[in-house]
Amino acid sequence: MANHASAEKRDRQRQHRTARNRAVKSRFRTVLKRARAALDEGTPEAPELVGQACRLLDRAASKRVVPQARASRLKSRLSKKLGARPAGEA
């Protein structure tokens, strides 16, 4: 329980940031899951989903929702998996 006006304001700010960060994390986790599934199945829309995941990770890292190093690591793993697909696949 906040005892000062400034503490009440900090609590409101925390709630606002938490809600926004939670939405951003949920969105990129969902897209990451779809991209990984597409890569595992070898579907033709895999490159598009990987690109979308990379964009969302970049945005989340720029807003400091996730650390830049984690975003880079996840993007690298997706790109590596995308590049390792057989040449016959789209």
C-alpha positions, 0 to 999 in steps of 0.5 A, a space after each residue: 500500500 502506497 503511503 505517499 502521492 509519489 509512491 501511488 504514482 509509481 504504482 500506477 506507472 508500474 501497472 501500466 508498464 507491466 500490462 504493456 510489456 506483458 502484451 508485447 511478450 505474449 505477442 512475440 512468444 506466439 509468433 516465435 512458436 508459430 515460426 518454430 513450428 513452421 520451420 519444423 514442419 517445413 511449410 512454405 510460409 516459414 521465411 515470412 514467419 521468421 521475418 515477422 518474429 525478428 521484427 517483433 523481437 527487435 521492437 521488444 528489445 528496442 523498448 527494453 521489454 526483453 534484453 537485446 542479447 536475448 533478442 539477438 540470440 533468438 533471432 540468430 537461432 531462427 535464422 540458422 534453422 531457416 538457413 539449414 533447410 534443404 534446398 528443395 524447400 521454399 
